[in-house]
Amino acid sequence: MKSCASFFNIAMTQPLDTLGRPLRDLRISVTDRCNFRCTYCMPKEVFGRGYQFLPREELLSFEEIARLAAVFAGLGACKLRLTGGEPLMRRDLEGLVAMLSQVPGIDDLALTTNGSFPLERIAALQAAGLKRMTVSLDALDDAVFKAMNDVDFPVAAVLDWIEASAAAGLGPVKVNMVVQRGVNEGEILPMARYMRERGHILRLIEFMDVGSTNGWRLDDVVTARQIYEIVHAEMPLEPLQPNYRGEVAERYRYADGGGEIGIIASVSQPFCGDCTRARLSADGKLFTCLFAIQGADLRALLREGAGNAELSAAIASVWQRRADRYSELRSQQTAGLPKVEMSYIGG
């Protein structure tokens, strides 16, 4: 099996979009449901008791997901990440992991979760073939975290999940923290200290305007530069080279050798020029940007009996027309566009 790097090196034989970007990463949303109601993603006012989630028959089956993953791999995708919603709400997700781990050409299989599930699931995921774990955690302070997840879920349980994931060999665990001004910017340093001491990689994320229900305002963004200065003032940082083209986080190491931290700046420092990501929604739509308005329906092709060659041609056609660079074009004109929600497309 070729490595991810090998696939990337021959990217010129794979489809390129209008800006010369290859297809390298595939994010697969397996459900639009979540057990949290984070205020920046699924606020209760919108995603309340009466909200209509996707019915089960509209979701891609595991077999359909695995088949599409193999087609994407043939087009150059070598990194898969399972997202949601909350992916672990999809029953028997371990079975899907096992199927995806056998897809030729897939070199990296990761999962993003809120870490609110029984710890025994970690060993099952690792045994099924999961390679890496990313956990969302927005504060160490229990009151701040509970206010943000809005379901009164405690920090301690998520920290247990992070430590158990590392112990199972799914590390270094990456911990995603969305930073909002006036909400949790006071948690930047406590989170950086805690994760550094334990060898986990904290990634601090600017509050983004994904979807249209999270009340995003530019004034609520703590910029990457401001985040950097907060951390650097106490724990001096030195820049690191990206691990690969298209990596979204600006990587830094602590100057004293004490580990790594990342900052994701899609608002203040767009990285569209190197974006190699495609996104597959839980109901089988292909999106070529996190801030997309609409996607291409691959489920319809699957269920109408399309062969792999037809699926490959359809995906390649979408990718070759891709010109997305929303973050570079963000303006008053784009602010009102009806973008899809993060809980549907996957973060």
C-alpha positions as MATLAB code, in Angstrom:
seq = 'MKSCASFFNIAMTQPLDTLGRPLRDLRISVTDRCNFRCTYCMPKEVFGRGYQFLPREELLSFEEIARLAAVFAGLGACKLRLTGGEPLMRRDLEGLVAMLSQVPGIDDLALTTNGSFPLERIAALQAAGLKRMTVSLDALDDAVFKAMNDVDFPVAAVLDWIEASAAAGLGPVKVNMVVQRGVNEGEILPMARYMRERGHILRLIEFMDVGSTNGWRLDDVVTARQIYEIVHAEMPLEPLQPNYRGEVAERYRYADGGGEIGIIASVSQPFCGDCTRARLSADGKLFTCLFAIQGADLRALLREGAGNAELSAAIASVWQRRADRYSELRSQQTAGLPKVEMSYIGG';
ca = [
       0.000    0.000    0.000;
       1.324    3.436   -0.912;
       1.759    5.858    1.968;
      -0.179    9.102    2.228;
       2.981   10.968    1.263;
       3.396    8.792   -1.834;
      -0.133    9.526   -2.952;
       0.475   13.234   -2.447;
       3.720   13.129   -4.437;
       1.847   11.809   -7.475;
      -0.987   14.304   -7.049;
      -0.433   15.592  -10.593;
      -1.961   12.322  -11.841;
      -5.001   12.983   -9.641;
      -7.674   15.685  -10.193;
      -6.712   19.243   -9.319;
      -9.191   22.042   -8.699;
      -9.148   25.418  -10.474;
      -6.492   26.673   -8.046;
      -4.256   23.630   -8.514;
      -5.190   22.015   -5.188;
      -5.256   18.189   -5.023;
      -7.847   16.127   -3.181;
      -6.023   14.737   -0.161;
      -8.293   14.820    2.897;
     -11.848   13.532    3.302;
     -13.985   14.415    6.301;
     -16.965   12.108    6.703;
     -19.921   13.225    8.803;
     -21.730   10.100    9.997;
     -24.621   11.847   11.767;
     -26.092   15.322   12.190;
     -27.050   14.561   15.807;
     -25.124   15.544   18.922;
     -25.657   15.163   22.653;
     -24.165   18.626   23.319;
     -25.750   21.965   22.469;
     -22.623   24.077   22.171;
     -23.605   27.690   21.735;
     -21.236   28.222   18.776;
     -22.456   25.135   16.891;
     -25.905   23.800   17.886;
     -27.599   26.433   20.060;
     -30.679   25.187   21.898;
     -32.826   27.974   20.508;
     -32.490   26.366   17.065;
     -31.660   22.713   17.792;
     -34.294   22.261   20.466;
     -36.710   19.437   21.234;
     -38.691   19.911   18.032;
     -35.731   20.073   15.637;
     -35.985   17.594   12.762;
     -32.755   15.665   12.297;
     -32.092   13.457    9.286;
     -34.230   10.297    9.305;
     -32.274    7.046    9.440;
     -33.097    6.017    5.869;
     -31.489    9.190    4.535;
     -28.156    8.457    6.191;
     -25.485    6.689    4.190;
     -25.076    3.101    5.335;
     -21.649    1.972    6.502;
     -21.280   -0.008    3.288;
     -22.065    3.093    1.229;
     -19.580    5.181    3.222;
     -16.834    2.570    2.812;
     -17.491    2.325   -0.903;
     -17.298    6.075   -1.375;
     -14.135    6.224    0.755;
     -12.489    3.730   -1.600;
     -13.480    5.853   -4.608;
     -12.102    8.988   -2.946;
      -8.879    7.105   -2.161;
      -8.538    6.274   -5.835;
      -8.661   10.018   -6.552;
      -5.851   10.783   -4.105;
      -7.554   11.116   -0.712;
      -5.345    9.402    1.856;
      -6.535   10.965    5.124;
      -9.980   10.208    6.560;
     -11.585   11.842    9.574;
     -14.948   10.821   11.032;
     -17.012   13.732   12.308;
     -20.616   14.711   12.952;
     -22.551   16.045   14.712;
     -21.096   13.755   17.314;
     -19.896   10.654   15.446;
     -20.078    8.329   18.448;
     -23.846    8.788   18.490;
     -23.925    6.645   15.340;
     -24.591    3.091   16.500;
     -21.713    0.619   16.079;
     -19.312    3.239   14.744;
     -16.535    0.759   15.522;
     -17.869   -1.373   12.672;
     -17.432    1.501   10.229;
     -13.912    2.137   11.511;
     -13.053   -1.503   10.846;
     -14.352   -1.227    7.287;
     -12.521    2.021    6.554;
      -9.264    0.728    8.019;
      -9.185   -1.847    5.203;
      -9.557    0.665    2.345;
      -6.381    0.620    0.200;
      -4.617    3.954    0.042;
      -5.975    5.313    3.328;
      -2.968    6.049    5.467;
      -4.548    7.991    8.319;
      -7.900    7.324   10.008;
      -8.947    9.746   12.745;
     -12.012   10.670   14.794;
     -13.202   13.967   16.279;
     -15.424   13.588   19.349;
     -16.603   15.489   22.408;
     -15.331   12.650   24.598;
     -18.567   12.166   26.529;
     -18.947    8.396   26.077;
     -17.989    5.297   28.099;
     -14.219    4.843   28.124;
     -14.421    1.238   26.972;
     -15.342    2.480   23.511;
     -11.795    3.810   23.099;
     -10.235    0.343   23.155;
     -12.886   -0.899   20.715;
     -12.151    1.960   18.301;
      -8.417    1.344   18.512;
      -8.867   -2.374   17.941;
     -11.032   -1.620   14.898;
      -8.214    0.374   13.318;
      -8.568    3.974   14.465;
      -5.182    5.731   14.357;
      -5.747    9.104   16.018;
      -8.171   10.837   18.383;
      -9.132   14.506   18.427;
     -11.244   15.766   21.314;
     -13.225   19.003   21.518;
     -12.850   20.793   24.849;
     -13.371   24.544   25.241;
     -12.405   25.141   28.883;
     -10.926   23.579   32.000;
     -13.180   25.591   34.273;
     -16.274   23.484   34.854;
     -18.701   26.413   34.939;
     -17.378   27.853   31.679;
     -17.399   24.466   29.941;
     -20.918   23.611   31.105;
     -22.174   26.983   29.945;
     -20.648   26.368   26.509;
     -21.831   22.776   26.026;
     -25.202   23.803   27.507;
     -26.088   20.304   28.717;
     -24.281   20.500   32.077;
     -21.604   17.990   31.046;
     -18.500   18.049   33.316;
     -14.908   18.694   32.276;
     -13.551   15.771   34.310;
     -15.219   13.153   32.110;
     -13.711   14.653   28.938;
     -10.272   14.796   30.541;
     -10.605   11.105   31.414;
     -11.405   10.378   27.749;
      -8.325   12.305   26.606;
      -6.011   10.439   28.990;
      -7.519    7.056   28.121;
      -7.135    7.797   24.395;
      -3.472    8.595   24.859;
      -2.972    5.449   26.938;
      -4.577    3.389   24.148;
      -2.023    4.648   21.640;
      -4.315    7.110   19.853;
      -2.022   10.038   20.487;
      -0.598   12.453   20.681;
      -4.197   13.460   21.262;
      -5.209   16.744   19.669;
      -7.567   18.898   21.731;
      -9.644   21.480   19.862;
     -10.650   24.646   21.727;
     -12.895   27.210   20.035;
     -12.081   30.640   21.492;
     -14.810   33.252   21.836;
     -14.269   36.742   23.180;
     -16.122   37.341   26.404;
     -16.790   33.624   26.834;
     -13.643   31.549   27.292;
     -10.554   33.517   26.293;
      -9.561   33.379   29.972;
      -9.172   29.612   29.538;
      -6.417   29.825   26.901;
      -3.512   29.711   29.349;
      -4.998   27.109   31.734;
      -5.688   24.847   28.763;
      -2.215   25.412   27.290;
      -0.532   24.622   30.612;
      -2.605   21.497   31.231;
      -2.195   19.979   27.768;
       1.494   20.829   27.597;
       2.187   19.106   30.915;
       0.487   15.940   29.697;
       1.925   15.814   26.196;
      -1.296   16.559   24.304;
      -1.483   19.036   21.407;
      -3.832   21.930   22.065;
      -5.253   23.596   18.973;
      -6.803   26.993   19.556;
      -9.443   27.842   16.951;
     -10.802   31.240   16.007;
     -14.589   31.445   16.390;
     -15.793   30.869   12.806;
     -18.896   31.865   10.869;
     -19.920   28.329    9.945;
     -23.650   28.083    9.283;
     -26.077   30.841   10.190;
     -27.445   29.949   13.634;
     -24.514   30.535   15.999;
     -24.792   34.328   16.219;
     -21.294   34.865   14.805;
     -19.916   38.396   14.918;
     -16.421   39.502   13.963;
     -16.209   41.348   17.291;
     -16.418   37.975   19.082;
     -13.287   36.640   17.374;
     -10.074   36.463   19.387;
      -7.597   36.541   16.522;
      -4.774   34.089   16.010;
      -2.281   36.865   16.656;
      -3.942   37.721   19.957;
      -4.054   34.041   20.945;
      -0.377   33.654   20.057;
       0.595   36.677   22.145;
      -1.325   35.403   25.181;
       0.498   32.052   25.111;
       3.890   33.397   23.995;
       4.024   35.939   26.860;
       4.104   33.116   29.424;
       5.436   30.185   27.400;
       7.641   31.427   24.516;
       6.842   29.794   21.183;
       8.866   28.991   18.081;
       7.280   28.265   14.670;
       7.251   24.752   13.215;
       6.949   23.752    9.580;
       3.620   22.242    8.475;
       3.462   18.447    8.535;
       1.986   18.535    5.033;
       0.556   20.914    2.459;
      -2.953   21.924    3.436;
      -2.481   21.600    7.198;
      -4.853   24.138    8.719;
      -3.076   24.783   12.019;
      -0.085   27.068   12.380;
       2.209   24.859   14.434;
       4.499   26.057   17.221;
       6.792   24.362   19.703;
       7.491   25.624   23.160;
      10.944   27.200   23.152;
      12.046   25.097   26.132;
      11.233   21.900   24.239;
       8.047   21.201   26.160;
       5.790   20.108   23.328;
       3.602   21.540   20.562;
       0.602   23.847   20.199;
      -1.400   24.904   17.142;
      -3.539   27.895   16.181;
      -6.241   27.756   13.494;
      -6.974   31.149   11.947;
      -9.534   30.811    9.157;
     -10.983   34.243    9.945;
      -7.949   36.481   10.377;
      -5.348   34.543    8.375;
      -7.135   32.435    5.731;
      -5.388   29.308    4.461;
      -7.673   28.594    1.486;
      -4.810   28.519   -1.003;
      -3.570   25.179    0.307;
      -6.902   23.562    1.253;
      -7.042   19.933    0.118;
     -10.213   18.914    1.991;
     -13.508   17.520    0.796;
     -16.452   16.863    3.088;
     -19.087   14.154    2.863;
     -22.309   14.815    4.773;
     -24.199   12.100    6.614;
     -26.777   11.966    3.821;
     -24.168   11.651    1.093;
     -23.622   15.164   -0.222;
     -20.142   16.230   -1.289;
     -19.056   19.677   -0.104;
     -15.811   21.286   -1.192;
     -15.676   23.993    1.502;
     -16.569   24.250    5.183;
     -18.503   27.411    4.314;
     -20.366   25.876    1.358;
     -23.905   26.736    0.341;
     -24.792   23.438   -1.363;
     -23.298   20.027   -2.097;
     -23.340   17.414   -4.857;
     -25.640   14.444   -4.188;
     -23.546   11.245   -4.223;
     -26.188    9.220   -2.380;
     -28.532    9.500   -5.340;
     -25.855    8.119   -7.657;
     -25.117    5.270   -5.256;
     -28.741    4.259   -4.859;
     -29.439    4.534   -8.572;
     -26.807    1.855   -9.167;
     -23.813    3.898  -10.329;
     -20.578    1.939  -10.702;
     -17.318    3.001   -9.122;
     -16.059    4.504  -12.379;
     -19.170    6.690  -12.612;
     -18.828    7.735   -8.973;
     -15.154    8.543   -9.504;
     -15.928   10.641  -12.578;
     -18.655   12.550  -10.726;
     -16.395   13.336   -7.764;
     -13.510   14.322  -10.035;
     -15.814   16.624  -11.998;
     -16.945   18.405   -8.841;
     -13.363   18.736   -7.604;
     -12.017   20.019  -10.914;
     -14.621   22.825  -10.885;
     -13.800   23.746   -7.289;
     -12.836   27.394   -6.784;
     -13.765   27.787   -3.098;
     -11.841   30.305   -1.032;
     -14.536   31.707    1.226;
     -12.212   32.774    4.038;
     -10.142   34.864    1.633;
     -13.276   36.506    0.222;
     -15.137   36.980    3.528;
     -16.834   40.384    3.468;
     -20.110   42.147    4.113;
     -21.314   40.623    0.833;
     -20.689   37.034    1.976;
     -21.929   37.493    5.543;
     -25.581   36.760    4.732;
     -25.093   33.670    2.568;
     -27.177   30.643    3.741;
     -24.214   28.393    4.614;
     -24.804   24.859    5.868;
     -24.502   24.199    9.591;
     -21.339   22.737   11.121;
     -23.396   20.003   12.785;
     -24.434   18.831    9.316;
     -21.225   19.194    7.340;
     -18.703   18.334   10.076;
     -16.112   20.754   11.436;
];
